[in-house]
Amino acid sequence: MNELLILGVIIAVVILFFNREWIKNRFFPDQKKNYNYTIDDQFNSDKREREKEIDRLLSKMGKNGVNDLSEKDRKRLDELSKM
């Protein structure tokens, strides 16, 4: 009886191994393939991320002005303001 149980577990593991892509797609679908996720949603998500970064940089320079920002931060703020 133990042998059948072990054999059943081994078969189940092998079946799961060969079907792992189907299982992943079935239970954890890619959001970009989801039909409810549109280009507009992606644009709005990117815009929110840019706005958060701009807010972070502006609050960083809020006390002492532009001198509080590193050269890297100044360049990034300039890039974000052009978008």
Beta strands, then each sheet from edge to edge (+ up, - down):
end
